[in-house]
Each structure stands twice: as C-alpha cells, then as structure tokens.
C-alpha cells in the first residue's frame, strides 16, 4: 500500500509541533529564510501553526483564495497553492494570497529577507523561550 507523502509530512509536523513548514519544489530555486523578518516566497503547500493563526486569524487563513485550504488540527492550517508540486504557482494565485493575508507579510517575487531587515513587516511574535541554542 502506497503511503501519501503529504500524510507522512503532516504527521511529522504534528509530532514536532512545528509552527511553520512547507512543501516546495527545489528545482524552482532555493531561498534564504528568516521568518522573524518576513515570510519567504510562497511554496506549493504552506503549513501555518499557532503563531501564524494568531497573526492572520483562523477564518482568514481558511478563506485564502488558493487551490485548497485545510484545518489539519486546531493549531495547524495548510494552504495548497497548486494542484501538485510539479505545477508552478501562477502569479495571480501568489498575488491573491498575498493581498488576502497582507502584502507586508511576504517577500516580493524575486527578493529575499535581506531586503526587508529595516522595513515594517507583518510577522508573528515567536516564543523562543524553550529553544535550546
């Protein structure tokens, strides 16, 4: 019996109590990530944990204009932007998601976090008190 990769991935996200995860196609380029500065370019499937649900609101996340939204559990919501990982995300869908959730929460296409260090961006308040450094 084949095991769906998305199901396995979601089980790992739940196991590790991740606050942010994503499934993306690496052939479309890698991007440096600093979630405390700004959210990177949107990927095929985005998982938002409690800090993002508090930031955007559950109803807003679940009403995002994209291929599919799903409440995995109370503190985890997924947004699927394209039908499958091999189908590129259209510019229209990317823009619609950014407009819906807040354009100052996401990088502009073709940029990364370094260009946003001194800008006013919309990011969650992360609790790092239990993180071992």
C-alpha positions in Angstrom: 0.0 0.0 0.0 1.4 3.3 -1.0 1.7 6.0 1.7 0.8 9.5 0.7 3.8 11.8 1.2 1.6 14.7 2.4 0.1 12.5 5.1 3.6 11.4 6.3 4.8 15.0 6.2 1.8 16.2 8.2 2.4 13.5 10.8 5.9 14.8 11.3 4.8 18.4 11.5 2.3 17.3 14.3 4.9 15.2 16.0 7.4 18.0 16.2 4.7 20.6 16.9 6.1 22.8 14.1 4.9 26.4 13.9 5.8 26.7 10.2 6.5 24.2 7.4 6.3 24.0 3.7 6.5 21.6 0.7 8.2 23.1 -2.3 9.9 22.1 -5.5 13.6 22.7 -5.2 14.0 22.9 -8.9 12.3 26.3 -8.7 15.1 27.7 -6.7 16.2 27.9 -3.1 15.7 30.9 -0.9 17.2 32.0 2.4 14.6 32.2 5.2 14.3 34.4 8.2 10.7 34.0 9.5 11.3 36.7 12.2 11.8 39.3 9.4 9.4 38.2 6.7 7.8 35.1 5.1 9.6 33.8 2.0 8.1 33.4 -1.4 5.0 31.2 -1.2 5.5 27.5 -1.9 3.3 24.7 -3.3 1.9 23.9 0.2 2.3 26.1 3.3 1.6 25.0 6.8 0.9 27.7 9.4 1.0 26.9 13.1 -0.3 28.8 16.2 1.8 32.0 15.8 0.5 32.4 12.2 -3.0 31.6 13.1 -2.9 34.3 15.8 -1.3 36.7 13.3 -3.7 36.2 10.4 -6.7 34.7 12.0 -8.1 31.2 11.5 -11.1 32.4 9.3 -8.8 34.5 7.1 -6.4 31.6 6.6 -9.2 29.2 5.8 -10.7 31.6 3.3 -7.5 32.2 1.4 -8.0 32.2 -2.4 -5.9 29.2 -3.4 -6.3 25.7 -4.7 -7.1 24.2 -1.2 -7.2 25.2 2.4 -7.4 22.7 5.3 -7.5 22.8 9.1 -5.2 19.9 10.0 -5.9 20.4 13.6 -6.8 23.4 15.9 -3.3 24.8 15.8 -2.3 23.9 12.2 -3.7 25.1 8.9 -2.4 24.3 5.4 -2.7 26.3 2.2 -2.1 24.4 -1.1 -1.4 26.9 -3.8 -1.2 24.5 -6.8 -2.8 21.1 -7.6 0.5 19.3 -7.3 4.2 20.0 -6.5 5.1 20.0 -10.2 2.5 22.6 -11.3 4.0 26.1 -11.0 2.1 28.5 -8.8 0.6 31.2 -11.0 1.4 34.8 -10.5 -2.3 35.5 -10.0 -2.6 33.0 -7.2 0.6 34.3 -5.4 -0.7 37.8 -5.6 -4.2 36.9 -4.4 -2.8 35.1 -1.4 -0.5 38.0 -0.5 -3.3 40.5 -0.9 -5.7 38.4 1.2 -3.2 37.8 4.1 -1.3 41.1 3.9 1.4 42.1 1.3 3.8 43.2 4.0 3.9 39.7 5.4 5.5 38.2 2.2 8.6 39.0 0.1 8.0 40.4 -3.3 8.7 37.8 -6.1 12.5 37.6 -6.7 13.6 39.1 -3.4 14.6 37.6 -0.1 14.6 38.6 3.6 17.8 40.6 3.4 15.9 43.4 1.6 13.4 43.6 4.5 15.6 43.9 7.5 14.8 47.5 8.2 11.2 47.6 6.9 7.9 47.3 8.8 6.7 43.8 8.1 3.9 41.6 9.4 5.4 38.7 11.3 4.3 36.6 14.3 5.7 37.1 17.7 7.7 33.8 18.1 8.3 32.4 21.6 11.9 31.2 21.7 11.9 30.6 25.5 12.0 26.8 25.1 14.5 26.7 22.3 18.0 25.4 23.1 20.7 27.4 21.5 
